[in-house]
Amino acid sequence: MLYRRQGFPEDGEVLLCTVTKVNPDSVFVHINEYEKSGMIHISEISPGRIRNIREFVSEGKVIVCKVLRVNRERGHIDLSLRRVNESLRRNKLDEVKQEQKAEKLIELVAQKMKKDFKKVYDEISASVRKEYDMLWLAFTDVAVGKTTLEALGVAKEYQKELDESIQKRFRAEKIAVEGILKLQTYADDGVAVIIKALKTIEALPNAIVRYLGAGAYKITIDSEDVKKDEKMLDEKVEEVLEFMKKNDGSGSFAKEAAEE
């Protein structure tokens, strides 16, 4: 990965590192994103007693670490391996994967235009990083229309080829926001009441309502912004439940966790 940051990392930052040396009581690593060295004390390798540090790390192994403290004057960076939970590790590896994807995209554009990859990469990244820390973040926003390559200052000669590639490879994946809505009413026009209530849900963008039986309905929204759509669904469900109360009925809603 070509991506590099300047200066020193911040306390708490999660970084990709490569083990360079393993001692009996410490591990030295190369911090890939900053081109700097860091140290992990044996107490920060894993919880509990460690009999053999090499059971956890070895030279050349790529690991995800968390920055504990930075001494800029001495150039010392203390890291932790044990304080990186599975979620942090997975998120970091996914971030790296996305950035590599962005770099590969630029490489393909450079090849298509018969230009030097490193030169094209440097020019594009110099423009993009005035607004974004990483290329993939910018490309994702371009794909969904939140910004444009022109607005980011990318040279005009690259815009057409790059934009076409971004639209193909960086379109946001849709995630299902789902839940089970149960409705019942004792009103004389109960069927009409329920139909009207469901139309409130069906009016949501990308919403699909399926009848499951016994007054239960499965609601699914193909979402590109989970938090936004979950909030929107919650508000509409609240409207529906209030509507049911006013029409001699009742209801309940059980949200199902979105799988990202």
C-alpha positions as CSV (number, residue, x, y, z in Angstrom):
1,M,0.0,0.0,0.0
2,L,1.4,3.4,-1.0
3,Y,-0.6,5.4,1.6
4,R,1.6,7.2,4.1
5,R,1.0,9.8,6.8
6,Q,3.3,12.5,7.9
7,G,4.5,13.3,11.5
8,F,3.6,11.1,14.5
9,P,0.5,9.0,15.2
10,E,-1.9,10.2,18.0
11,D,-2.6,8.4,21.2
12,G,-5.4,5.8,20.7
13,E,-4.8,5.6,16.9
14,V,-5.2,2.1,15.5
15,L,-2.4,1.2,13.0
16,L,-1.2,-1.6,10.8
17,C,2.3,-2.7,11.8
18,T,4.9,-5.3,10.7
19,V,6.9,-7.2,13.3
20,T,10.7,-6.5,12.8
21,K,12.2,-8.0,16.0
22,V,11.1,-10.2,18.8
23,N,12.8,-10.0,22.2
24,P,12.0,-12.0,25.3
25,D,10.2,-9.1,26.9
26,S,9.3,-6.8,24.0
27,V,8.5,-6.6,20.3
28,F,9.6,-4.0,17.8
29,V,7.5,-3.2,14.8
30,H,7.5,-1.0,11.7
31,I,4.5,1.2,11.6
32,N,3.5,0.9,8.0
33,E,1.5,4.1,7.6
34,Y,4.0,6.4,9.2
35,E,7.3,4.8,8.2
36,K,8.3,4.8,11.9
37,S,9.3,2.2,14.5
38,G,7.3,1.3,17.6
39,M,7.6,-1.0,20.6
40,I,5.2,-3.3,22.3
41,H,6.0,-4.4,25.9
42,I,5.3,-8.0,26.7
43,S,2.5,-6.8,29.1
44,E,0.7,-5.3,26.1
45,I,0.9,-8.5,23.9
46,S,-1.9,-10.4,25.4
47,P,-3.9,-10.6,28.7
48,G,-2.6,-13.0,31.3
49,R,0.8,-14.6,31.7
50,I,2.9,-15.1,28.6
51,R,5.4,-18.0,28.7
52,N,6.7,-17.6,25.1
53,I,6.2,-14.3,23.3
54,R,6.7,-16.1,20.0
55,E,3.4,-17.9,20.4
56,F,1.7,-14.5,19.6
57,V,4.1,-12.8,17.2
58,S,6.9,-13.5,14.8
59,E,9.2,-11.5,12.5
60,G,7.4,-10.4,9.4
61,K,3.9,-10.9,10.8
62,V,1.5,-8.0,10.1
63,I,-0.5,-7.0,13.1
64,V,-3.0,-4.3,14.2
65,C,-1.8,-2.2,17.2
66,K,-3.2,0.7,19.3
67,V,-1.0,3.7,20.2
68,L,-0.5,4.0,23.9
69,R,1.8,7.0,24.1
70,V,4.1,9.0,21.9
71,N,7.3,10.8,22.9
72,R,8.0,13.1,20.0
73,E,11.3,14.4,21.4
74,R,12.8,10.9,21.7
75,G,10.8,9.5,18.8
76,H,9.5,6.7,20.9
77,I,6.1,5.1,20.1
78,D,4.6,2.6,22.6
79,L,2.0,0.3,21.2
80,S,-0.5,-2.3,22.4
81,L,-1.6,-5.5,20.7
82,R,-3.9,-6.8,23.5
83,R,-6.0,-3.6,23.5
84,V,-7.1,-4.1,20.0
85,N,-10.4,-6.0,20.1
86,E,-11.8,-8.0,17.1
87,S,-14.0,-5.1,16.0
88,L,-11.1,-2.6,15.9
89,R,-8.9,-5.2,14.1
90,R,-11.6,-6.0,11.5
91,N,-12.4,-2.3,10.9
92,K,-8.7,-1.5,10.4
93,L,-8.1,-4.3,8.0
94,D,-11.3,-3.3,6.1
95,E,-9.9,0.3,5.9
96,V,-6.6,-1.0,4.5
97,K,-8.5,-3.2,2.0
98,Q,-10.5,-0.2,0.8
99,E,-7.5,2.0,0.4
100,Q,-5.7,-0.7,-1.6
101,K,-8.8,-0.9,-3.7
102,A,-8.6,2.8,-4.4
103,E,-4.9,2.6,-5.2
104,K,-5.5,-0.3,-7.6
105,L,-8.2,1.7,-9.3
106,I,-5.7,4.5,-9.9
107,E,-3.2,2.0,-11.2
108,L,-5.7,0.7,-13.8
109,V,-6.5,4.2,-14.9
110,A,-2.8,5.0,-15.3
111,Q,-2.3,1.8,-17.4
112,K,-5.3,2.7,-19.6
113,M,-4.0,6.2,-20.1
114,K,-0.4,4.8,-20.6
115,K,1.0,7.0,-17.8
116,D,3.3,6.2,-14.9
117,F,1.3,4.9,-12.0
118,K,3.3,6.5,-9.2
119,K,3.1,9.9,-10.9
120,V,-0.6,9.6,-11.4
121,Y,-1.1,8.4,-7.9
122,D,0.9,11.3,-6.4
123,E,-1.0,13.9,-8.4
124,I,-4.4,12.5,-7.5
125,S,-3.7,11.9,-3.9
126,A,-2.2,15.3,-3.4
127,S,-5.5,16.9,-4.6
128,V,-7.8,14.5,-2.7
129,R,-6.0,14.7,0.6
130,K,-6.6,18.4,0.9
131,E,-10.1,17.4,1.9
132,Y,-9.9,13.7,2.8
133,D,-7.5,11.7,4.9
134,M,-7.7,8.6,2.7
135,L,-8.5,8.1,-1.0
136,W,-11.2,5.5,-0.5
137,L,-13.3,7.9,1.6
138,A,-13.2,10.4,-1.2
139,F,-14.0,7.9,-3.8
140,T,-17.0,6.6,-1.8
141,D,-18.4,10.1,-1.6
142,V,-17.9,10.6,-5.3
143,A,-19.7,7.4,-6.0
144,V,-22.8,8.5,-4.1
145,G,-22.7,12.1,-5.4
146,K,-21.6,13.9,-2.2
147,T,-18.7,15.4,-4.1
148,T,-17.0,15.4,-7.5
149,L,-13.5,14.9,-8.7
150,E,-13.6,18.4,-10.1
151,A,-14.5,19.8,-6.7
152,L,-11.6,17.9,-5.2
153,G,-9.2,19.5,-7.6
154,V,-8.3,16.4,-9.5
155,A,-6.6,17.2,-12.8
156,K,-9.1,17.3,-15.7
157,E,-7.2,14.8,-17.7
158,Y,-7.9,12.1,-15.1
159,Q,-11.5,12.9,-14.3
160,K,-13.4,11.0,-16.9
161,E,-11.5,7.7,-16.6
162,L,-11.3,7.9,-12.9
163,D,-15.0,8.8,-12.4
164,E,-16.1,5.9,-14.6
165,S,-14.0,3.5,-12.6
166,I,-15.2,4.9,-9.2
167,Q,-18.9,4.5,-10.3
168,K,-18.2,0.8,-11.1
169,R,-16.2,-0.1,-8.0
170,F,-17.2,2.2,-5.2
171,R,-20.9,2.3,-5.2
172,A,-22.1,2.0,-1.6
173,E,-23.3,-1.5,-0.7
174,K,-26.9,-1.6,0.4
175,I,-27.6,-3.1,3.8
176,A,-31.0,-4.4,4.8
177,V,-32.8,-2.4,7.6
178,E,-35.5,-4.8,8.8
179,G,-38.1,-5.4,11.5
180,I,-41.4,-7.1,12.2
181,L,-44.5,-5.0,12.6
182,K,-47.6,-6.5,14.3
183,L,-51.0,-4.8,14.0
184,Q,-54.4,-5.5,15.2
185,T,-57.7,-3.5,15.5
186,Y,-61.2,-4.1,16.6
187,A,-62.7,-1.2,14.5
188,D,-65.5,-2.0,12.2
189,D,-63.4,-0.8,9.3
190,G,-60.3,-2.6,10.6
191,V,-59.0,-3.8,7.2
192,A,-59.1,-0.2,5.9
193,V,-57.3,1.0,9.0
194,I,-54.5,-1.5,8.6
195,I,-54.1,-0.8,4.9
196,K,-53.8,2.9,5.7
197,A,-51.2,2.3,8.4
198,L,-49.1,0.1,6.1
199,K,-49.2,2.7,3.3
200,T,-47.4,5.0,5.8
201,I,-44.5,2.5,5.9
202,E,-44.6,1.7,2.1
203,A,-44.2,5.5,1.4
204,L,-40.6,5.2,2.8
205,P,-37.9,5.1,0.1
206,N,-36.9,1.5,-0.9
207,A,-39.3,0.0,1.7
208,I,-40.9,-3.4,1.1
209,V,-43.7,-4.7,3.3
210,R,-44.5,-8.4,3.2
211,Y,-47.4,-10.1,5.1
212,L,-46.2,-13.0,7.3
213,G,-49.6,-14.0,8.7
214,A,-51.4,-13.5,12.0
215,G,-51.2,-9.7,11.7
216,A,-47.4,-9.7,11.3
217,Y,-45.6,-7.8,8.5
218,K,-41.9,-7.9,7.6
219,I,-40.5,-4.5,6.7
220,T,-37.3,-4.3,4.7
221,I,-35.4,-1.2,3.5
222,D,-32.4,-1.6,1.3
223,S,-30.2,1.1,2.8
224,E,-27.1,2.9,1.9
225,D,-27.2,4.9,5.2
226,V,-28.2,2.6,8.0
227,K,-28.4,5.2,10.8
228,K,-30.5,7.6,8.7
229,D,-32.9,4.9,7.5
230,E,-33.2,3.3,10.9
231,K,-34.2,6.7,12.4
232,M,-36.6,7.3,9.6
233,L,-38.2,3.9,10.0
234,D,-38.5,4.4,13.8
235,E,-40.3,7.7,13.3
236,K,-42.8,6.2,10.8
237,V,-43.5,3.2,13.0
238,E,-44.2,5.6,15.9
239,E,-46.7,7.3,13.6
240,V,-48.3,4.0,12.7
241,L,-48.6,2.8,16.3
242,E,-50.2,6.1,17.4
243,F,-52.6,5.9,14.4
244,M,-53.6,2.4,15.5
245,K,-54.3,3.5,19.1
246,K,-56.6,6.3,17.7
247,N,-58.5,3.7,15.7
248,D,-59.3,1.2,18.3
249,G,-56.2,-0.9,17.7
250,S,-52.7,-1.7,18.8
251,G,-49.4,-2.7,17.4
252,S,-45.7,-3.5,18.2
253,F,-42.4,-3.4,16.3
254,A,-39.3,-5.5,16.7
255,K,-36.3,-4.2,14.9
256,E,-33.8,-6.7,13.5
257,A,-30.1,-5.7,13.6
258,A,-28.6,-4.6,10.3
259,E,-25.8,-6.8,9.2
260,E,-22.9,-4.7,8.0
